Amino acid sequence: MKGWWTVTDLEKPEKPEKRSPEKGANFLEEIIQRDLDQGVVREVVTRFPPEPNGYLHIGHAKSICLNFGLAEKFGGRCNLRFDDTNPAKEDDEYVRSIEEDVRWLGFKWDRLCFASDYFEQFYQWAVELTSKGLAYVDFQSPEEIRRTRGTLTEPGIESPYRDTPPEENLKLLERMRSGEFEEGQCVLRAKIDMKSPNLNMRDPVIYRILKRSHHRTGDKWCIYPMYDFAHGYEDAIEGVTHSICTLEFQDHRPLYDWFLDNVSVPHRPRQYEFARLNLSHTVMSKRKLLELVESKIVSGWDDPRMPTVSGLRRRGYTPSSIRRFCEEIGVSKADSLVDVELLQHCLREELNKTAPRRMAVLNPIRLTILNWPEDQVDMVPGENNPEDPSAGTRLIPFGRDLLIEAEDFMVDPPKGYFRLQPGGEVRLKHGYLVRYVSHREEDGRVTEVLVEADLQSRGGEAPDGRRVKGTLHWVNARRCVPITARLYDHLFTLRDMSKMEEGKDYKDYLNPNSLVEVKGFGEEALRDAEPLKGIQFLRHGYFCLDPDSSKDHLIFNRSVSLKDSWAKAQKKG
């Protein structure tokens, strides 16, 4: 499946010239510009630092666009760095998928880095802290450490091992590294302040024992640094000037600074925080997304209902539509909930200009033209995209036996119904005007409508100038292709998934209609559809060919409907 869309390696980009941010720059751009103007930094260096323990989601896409975008805007560099400090959860599959997603979004990293590249240096800094009496080996159980950490209103309780002499701690640390202790038997903790109002400063664990094979270093190590210990040091090693994180890391900044202040680092990064992306009808937790995959509620990380970059790609989203979405939502320090309709709007606007139009009937009934010769076929021209004249036209086989949507004919229609009905006349898109003659039913359901065509109305215009309000799409019943259409909706019914009712789990809000599969028929031109390339099915929405398709089994995923509720709401506002 991956072979349908694998992204090829991209060459290292040339550095653009530095330029000042335009009017209306966000607060991060203002900070960077000030640092450049005041000579605080000479070159901007940023990084995108994912943990390879899952696939990237739309929230990561915002961070990617921000970090790579800032480096590009100011003529700097951006590294792709994997924070691979936990072998229990990490895998090369995730590394490959993340690299692919970053490339697909259109970004090129300056350096590809891994925290595991620095394991020896991390250990030496741990030794330095221990020798200074700023770290100690603690033999309390994980439960005891959690219990004695304290609360937001109560200080923590100092470990009985806190005052072990540095010389003894150094020996114990070396024994930890050599594998003499078992998992959970002891940890290395920083010696900071158990009474600090910031819980992150209450003697945090900085090394733990994990006798697991690492995806890059194998079995070389049996102790691994904690994320908070390694993160700031990675930035220091790589010369990162502006370490940009989401707001949940704001309270961790004093801890990062403490680590940097107390060892000899080659460079001092500065951290700045911005609000993470919260999207309506969506969960962004990697843990929850992994649960959805492992419990088979979705078909995989790339299920088109998932907010992952690979899921959005498979649903038909384009890199440019995602980048535009990230630009539209902007960067701030205030948390907010963004409507998923804005993301859909960005794709819809793009595809309206670029997607070829095709006809597909998803709930068919037969339409028979009584006065049309049995075997006659008229190849009528149809525009490929009315928004783009240069897209040209295609020829569509028009004949006696057609298929139309069942909803496009009603025996007893309500007022304002302009589609086909007894005594009525409609236009067949790109074809002819047809007038109702009769219809056939089976078990109370209409199965066929019989009509006569105005043979002088080719192209859909009446020779006498009469006006016909209704226009129907159709396919030739004898010359069409069977298709499966996957119609997607929100994966969750609750708009703001952070406001679940007490006692309820996020799975309680799963939408049972998030995926509906229907069998239908499309015009012959759909045989030439390219995987993941946007196509508009007239009146149904924008679709793309799924990579699971074969020559004899075409599957189309609906990317987005034609109705733009977000744009409509903006106009009302």
C-alpha positions in Angstrom: 0.0 0.0 0.0 2.8 2.4 0.9 4.2 2.1 -2.6 1.4 4.1 -4.0 2.6 7.3 -2.3 6.2 6.8 -1.1 8.0 10.1 -1.0 11.4 10.2 -2.7 14.4 11.6 -1.0 14.8 15.4 -1.4 18.1 17.2 -1.9 19.4 19.5 0.8 17.9 22.9 0.3 19.7 26.1 -0.4 19.5 28.7 2.3 17.3 31.7 1.5 18.5 35.1 2.3 17.5 36.6 5.7 14.6 38.9 5.6 12.5 40.7 8.1 9.0 39.3 8.9 6.2 41.0 7.2 3.7 43.2 9.0 1.5 41.2 11.4 4.4 38.8 12.4 3.5 36.4 15.2 5.2 36.7 18.6 7.9 34.1 17.7 8.9 36.0 14.6 9.2 39.2 16.6 11.4 37.4 19.2 13.7 36.0 16.5 13.9 39.4 14.6 14.8 41.1 17.9 17.5 38.5 18.6 19.0 39.0 15.1 18.8 42.8 15.4 20.5 42.8 18.8 23.2 40.3 17.8 22.0 37.8 20.4 22.2 35.2 17.6 23.9 35.3 14.2 22.0 32.4 12.6 18.6 31.0 13.5 18.6 27.2 14.2 15.4 25.4 15.0 14.4 21.8 15.2 11.4 19.5 15.0 11.9 16.9 17.7 9.3 14.1 17.6 9.4 10.9 19.7 9.3 7.9 17.3 6.5 6.2 19.3 3.7 6.8 16.8 2.7 8.5 13.6 2.5 12.3 13.3 -0.8 14.0 13.5 -2.2 17.4 12.4 -0.9 18.9 15.6 2.6 17.9 14.7 2.0 19.3 11.2 1.5 22.7 12.9 4.8 22.3 14.7 6.6 21.2 11.5 5.3 24.2 9.6 6.3 26.5 12.4 9.8 25.3 13.0 10.8 24.7 9.4 8.9 27.9 8.4 10.8 30.1 10.9 14.1 28.7 9.8 13.3 29.4 6.2 11.9 32.8 6.8 15.0 34.0 8.6 17.6 32.2 6.4 18.4 29.7 9.1 18.5 25.9 9.6 16.1 23.4 10.9 17.0 19.9 12.1 14.8 16.8 12.2 15.6 15.2 15.5 14.2 12.0 17.0 13.9 12.0 20.8 14.4 8.2 21.0 15.1 7.8 24.7 12.5 5.1 25.4 13.2 1.8 23.7 10.0 0.3 25.2 7.8 2.4 22.8 9.9 3.3 19.8 10.3 1.6 16.4 12.0 2.2 13.1 8.5 2.1 11.5 7.7 5.4 13.2 11.1 6.9 12.2 10.4 6.1 8.5 6.9 7.4 8.6 7.9 10.7 10.3 10.6 11.3 7.7 8.1 10.6 4.9 5.5 12.9 6.4 8.0 15.8 6.8 9.1 15.4 3.2 5.5 15.1 1.9 4.6 18.3 3.7 7.3 20.0 1.6 10.1 20.5 4.1 13.8 19.7 4.0 15.9 19.3 7.1 19.4 20.5 7.5 20.5 17.6 9.7 18.9 14.3 10.7 19.6 13.8 14.4 18.8 11.2 17.1 19.0 11.5 20.8 20.6 8.1 20.8 23.6 9.7 19.0 24.3 11.5 22.2 23.8 8.8 24.8 27.4 8.7 25.8 27.5 12.5 26.3 24.3 12.4 28.3 25.9 9.8 30.6 29.0 12.0 31.0 26.8 14.9 32.0 25.0 12.6 34.5 28.4 11.7 35.9 29.2 15.4 36.2 26.0 16.2 38.1 26.6 13.2 40.4 30.2 14.2 41.1 29.0 17.7 42.1 26.5 16.2 44.5 23.6 17.3 42.3 22.4 13.8 41.5 21.9 10.6 43.5 20.9 7.0 43.1 17.6 6.3 44.7 16.5 2.8 45.7 12.9 3.7 46.6 10.2 1.9 44.5 8.5 3.9 41.7 5.4 3.9 43.9 7.3 5.4 46.9 8.8 8.1 44.6 5.4 9.1 43.3 3.9 9.1 46.8 6.7 11.3 48.3 6.7 13.7 45.5 4.0 15.8 47.1 1.1 17.7 45.6 0.4 21.2 44.3 -0.4 22.3 47.9 2.0 20.0 49.8 5.8 19.8 49.5 7.6 16.5 48.7 9.4 14.3 51.2 13.2 13.9 50.8 14.4 10.4 49.9 16.4 8.6 52.5 19.1 8.1 49.8 19.3 11.9 49.0 22.5 12.5 51.1 24.5 9.5 49.8 28.1 10.8 49.2 28.9 11.7 45.6 31.7 9.0 45.5 29.3 6.3 46.4 26.7 7.6 44.0 29.2 7.5 41.2 30.0 3.8 41.9 26.3 3.0 42.0 25.7 4.9 38.7 28.4 2.8 37.1 26.8 -0.4 38.4 23.5 0.8 37.0 25.2 1.2 33.6 26.9 -2.2 33.8 23.5 -3.9 34.3 24.0 -5.1 37.9 20.5 -3.8 39.0 17.1 -4.9 37.7 14.4 -2.7 36.2 12.7 -0.7 38.9 15.3 -1.4 41.5 16.8 2.1 41.4 17.0 5.3 39.4 19.2 8.3 39.2 17.5 11.5 40.4 18.5 15.1 40.2 19.0 16.8 43.6 17.1 20.1 43.3 14.4 21.1 45.7 11.7 18.8 47.2 9.8 21.9 48.4 9.7 23.7 45.0 6.2 24.9 44.0 7.1 23.5 40.6 6.6 19.8 40.8 9.1 19.3 37.9 11.9 20.5 40.2 11.2 18.0 43.0 14.2 15.8 42.4 13.1 14.4 39.0 14.3 11.0 37.8 16.9 11.5 35.1 18.0 7.9 34.4 16.1 4.7 34.7 16.9 1.0 34.0 15.3 -0.5 30.9 16.8 -3.8 29.8 15.3 -3.4 26.3 16.9 -3.5 22.9 17.0 0.0 21.3 16.0 0.4 17.7 19.4 2.0 16.9 21.9 1.2 19.7 20.8 -2.4 20.2 21.8 -3.8 23.6 24.6 -1.4 24.2 22.7 0.4 27.0 20.5 -0.8 29.8 19.9 2.6 31.3 18.2 5.4 29.4 17.9 9.1 30.1 14.5 10.6 30.7 13.0 12.9 28.1 13.2 16.0 30.3 16.9 15.3 31.0 17.9 14.8 27.4 15.8 17.4 25.7 17.6 20.6 26.6 21.0 18.9 26.1 20.1 17.8 22.6 19.3 21.5 21.7 22.7 22.5 23.3 24.6 19.9 21.3 22.9 20.9 18.0 23.3 24.6 18.5 19.6 25.3 18.5 18.9 29.0 19.1 15.2 28.9 19.5 13.7 25.8 21.1 10.0 26.0 20.3 7.7 23.9 22.3 4.0 23.7 23.1 2.6 25.2 26.3 2.5 22.0 28.3 6.3 22.3 28.5 6.3 25.8 30.0 6.6 24.5 33.5 9.5 22.2 32.4 11.6 25.2 31.2 13.1 25.9 34.7 14.2 22.2 34.8 15.8 22.4 31.4 17.6 25.6 32.5 18.8 23.9 35.7 20.3 21.0 33.7 22.0 23.5 31.4 23.3 25.7 34.2 25.0 22.8 36.1 27.1 21.1 33.5 29.5 22.4 30.8 27.4 22.6 27.7 28.8 23.9 24.3 25.8 26.2 23.7 22.8 27.7 25.5 19.4 27.4 23.8 16.4 29.4 24.8 12.9 27.9 25.0 9.7 29.6 23.8 6.2 28.1 24.1 3.1 28.3 21.9 -0.4 26.9 22.1 -0.8 23.4 20.7 -3.5 22.7 18.1 -6.9 21.5 19.5 -9.2 20.3 16.7 -12.9 19.8 17.0 -14.3 16.2 16.9 -10.7 14.9 17.3 -8.4 13.4 19.8 -4.6 14.2 19.5 -3.2 11.9 22.2 -0.8 9.4 20.7 -1.8 7.0 23.4 -5.4 7.2 22.4 -4.6 7.0 18.7 -2.5 3.9 19.3 -5.4 2.4 21.2 -7.7 3.1 18.2 -5.2 1.3 15.9 -4.5 -1.7 18.2 -8.2 -2.3 19.1 -8.9 -2.2 15.3 -11.5 0.6 15.7 -9.7 2.1 12.7 -7.9 0.2 10.0 -4.5 1.6 10.9 -2.5 4.8 11.5 -3.4 5.9 7.9 -7.1 5.3 8.2 -8.7 8.4 6.5 -10.7 9.1 9.7 -7.5 9.5 11.7 -6.0 13.0 12.3 -2.6 11.6 11.3 -0.7 13.1 8.4 -0.7 9.7 6.7 -4.5 9.5 7.3 -5.1 12.9 5.9 -2.9 12.1 2.9 -4.9 8.9 2.3 -8.1 10.8 2.6 -7.0 13.1 -0.2 -5.6 16.1 1.6 -2.7 17.9 -0.1 0.5 19.3 1.5 -0.4 22.8 0.4 -3.9 22.6 2.0 -2.4 21.5 5.3 0.3 24.2 5.2 -2.4 26.8 4.4 -4.5 25.5 7.4 -1.5 25.9 9.7 -1.0 29.4 8.4 -4.6 30.3 8.8 -4.8 29.2 12.5 -1.7 31.2 13.3 0.5 31.0 16.4 -0.5 32.2 19.8 0.0 31.6 23.5 -3.7 31.0 24.2 -5.3 27.6 24.0 -8.4 27.5 21.7 -10.4 24.9 19.8 -10.2 25.1 16.0 -13.1 23.8 13.9 -12.2 20.9 11.7 -14.4 22.7 9.1 -11.6 25.2 8.6 -9.2 22.4 7.6 -11.9 21.1 5.2 -12.4 24.6 3.8 -8.7 24.9 3.0 -8.8 21.7 1.0 -12.1 22.4 -0.7 -10.9 25.8 -1.9 -7.8 24.2 -3.4 -9.6 21.3 -5.1 -12.3 23.6 -6.5 -9.6 25.1 -8.6 -7.6 22.0 -9.5 -9.7 18.9 -9.3 -11.2 17.4 -12.5 -15.0 16.9 -12.6 -16.4 13.4 -13.1 -19.9 11.9 -12.8 -20.6 9.0 -10.4 -24.0 7.6 -9.3 -23.9 6.1 -5.8 -27.5 5.0 -5.4 -28.6 4.1 -8.9 -31.9 3.6 -10.7 -32.2 3.0 -14.4 -33.2 5.8 -16.8 -34.3 4.5 -20.2 -34.7 6.9 -23.2 -37.5 5.4 -25.2 -36.9 7.4 -28.4 -33.1 6.8 -28.5 -31.8 4.0 -30.8 -30.8 0.9 -29.0 -27.1 0.8 -29.9 -26.4 4.4 -30.7 -23.8 6.2 -28.6 -23.2 9.9 -28.8 -19.8 11.0 -27.4 -20.8 14.3 -25.7 -18.1 16.7 -24.5 -17.8 17.6 -20.8 -15.6 20.2 -19.3 -12.9 18.9 -16.9 -13.0 21.9 -14.6 -15.1 25.0 -15.1 -12.7 26.9 -12.9 -9.8 26.1 -15.2 -10.5 26.4 -19.0 -7.0 25.1 -19.7 -8.1 21.7 -18.3 -9.9 21.1 -21.5 -12.8 18.6 -22.0 -13.4 14.9 -22.1 -15.8 12.8 -24.2 -18.6 11.0 -22.3 -20.7 8.1 -23.9 -24.4 9.1 -24.0 -26.8 6.3 -24.9 -30.3 4.8 -24.4 -29.7 3.1 -21.0 -28.4 5.4 -18.2 -28.2 5.4 -14.4 -29.2 8.3 -12.2 -29.4 8.8 -8.5 -32.6 7.4 -6.9 -33.1 10.7 -5.1 -33.3 12.5 -8.4 -36.8 11.1 -9.2 -39.9 11.4 -6.9 -43.4 10.2 -7.7 -45.0 12.7 -5.4 -42.3 15.4 -4.8 -42.6 18.3 -2.3 -42.8 21.9 -3.4 -39.6 23.3 -4.7 -38.3 19.9 -6.0 -36.8 20.6 -9.5 -35.5 17.1 -10.4 -37.3 14.5 -12.4 -41.0 13.9 -11.6 -44.2 12.9 -13.4 -45.0 15.5 -16.0 -41.6 17.1 -15.5 -38.5 17.7 -17.7 -34.9 17.9 -16.7 -31.5 18.4 -18.2 -28.9 15.6 -18.2 -25.5 17.2 -17.6 -23.5 17.6 -20.8 -26.3 15.6 -22.6 -29.9 16.3 -23.6 -33.2 17.4 -22.1 -35.5 14.5 -21.2 -39.2 14.4 -20.3 -41.0 11.9 -18.0 -43.1 9.2 -19.6 -43.6 6.6 -17.0 -41.8 4.6 -14.3 -41.6 1.0 -12.9 -41.6 -0.1 -9.3 -40.8 -3.3 -7.5 -41.9 -3.8 -3.9 -42.9 -0.2 -3.7 -39.4 1.0 -4.8 -38.8 2.8 -8.1 -36.4 0.8 -10.2 -36.7 2.5 -13.7 -37.8 5.7 -15.1 -38.9 5.9 -18.8 -38.3 9.2 -20.6 -38.1 10.7 -24.0 -35.3 13.0 -25.1 -35.5 16.2 -27.0 -33.1 15.2 -29.7 -32.5 18.8 -30.7 -31.2 19.7 -27.3 -27.7 18.3 -27.4 -25.6 20.1 -24.8 -28.6 20.7 -22.6 -30.1 23.7 -24.3 -33.7 23.7 -25.6 -33.9 24.8 -29.3 -37.1 26.9 -28.5 -35.4 28.6 -25.5 -37.6 27.1 -22.8 -36.2 27.0 -19.4 -35.5 23.8 -17.5 -34.5 24.2 -13.8 -33.3 20.7 -12.9 -29.9 19.3 -14.0 -29.0 15.7 -13.2 -25.7 13.8 -13.4 -25.7 10.3 -14.9 -23.6 7.5 -16.2 -24.0 5.2 -19.2 -25.3 1.9 -17.8 -23.5 0.0 -20.6 -20.3 1.9 -20.4 -19.5 2.6 -16.8 -17.2 1.3 -14.1 -18.3 -0.2 -10.8 -16.9 1.7 -7.8 -16.9 1.6 -4.0 -17.3 5.0 -2.4 -16.2 5.4 1.2 -18.1 8.3 2.8 -16.3 9.6 5.9 -17.6 11.7 8.8 -16.2 12.9 12.1 -14.7 10.0 14.1 -16.2 11.4 17.3 -19.6 12.9 17.9 -18.5 15.4 20.6 -17.2 18.7 19.2 -14.8 19.4 22.1 -13.3 16.1 23.2 -11.7 17.8 26.3 -15.2 18.2 27.7 -16.4 14.7 28.1 -19.1 13.9 30.7 -17.8 12.7 34.0 -17.4 8.9 34.0 -17.2 8.6 30.2 -14.3 7.5 28.1 -13.4 9.0 24.8 -14.5 5.7 23.1 -18.0 6.4 24.3 -18.2 9.3 21.7 -17.2 7.2 18.7 -19.4 8.0 15.7 -21.0 4.8 14.4 -21.5 6.5 11.0 -17.9 7.7 10.6 -17.5 5.4 7.6 -20.3 4.4 5.2 -19.4 2.3 2.2 -21.7 2.4 -0.9 -21.5 0.6 -4.2 -22.1 2.7 -7.3 -21.0 3.4 -10.8 -18.8 6.0 -12.4 -18.0 7.2 -15.9 -15.3 5.5 -17.8 -12.8 8.3 -17.3 -12.4 7.1 -13.6 -10.3 4.2 -14.9 -7.5 6.7 -15.4 -7.7 8.2 -11.8 -4.4 8.5 -10.0 -4.1 7.4 -6.4 -4.7 10.2 -3.9 -5.3 12.9 -6.6 -8.4 14.9 -6.0 -11.5 14.4 -8.2 -14.9 16.1 -7.8 -17.8 13.7 -8.2 -20.6 16.1 -9.3 -22.9 16.9 -6.4 -21.2 14.3 -4.1 -18.0 16.0 -3.1 -14.3 15.6 -3.6 -12.8 12.1 -3.7 -9.5 10.4 -4.3 -8.6 6.9 -5.4 -7.6 4.8 -2.4 -4.2 2.9 -2.6 -6.1 -0.3 -1.8 -7.7 -0.1 -5.3 -6.9 -2.5 -8.1 -7.7 -2.3 -11.8 -10.9 -4.2 -11.3 -11.9 -2.8 -7.9 -11.8 1.0 -7.7 -12.2 2.5 -4.2 -12.7 6.2 -3.8 -12.4 8.0 -0.5 -14.5 11.1 0.0 -12.0 13.8 1.1 -14.6 16.5 1.8 -18.2 17.4 0.8 -19.1 20.2 -1.5 -20.9 22.1 1.3 -18.7 24.7 3.0 -20.1 25.2 6.4 -17.1 27.1 7.6 -17.1 29.7 4.8 -20.9 30.1 5.3 -20.4 30.7 9.1 -17.6 33.3 8.3 -20.0 35.3 6.1 -22.7 35.3 8.7 -20.1 36.5 11.3 
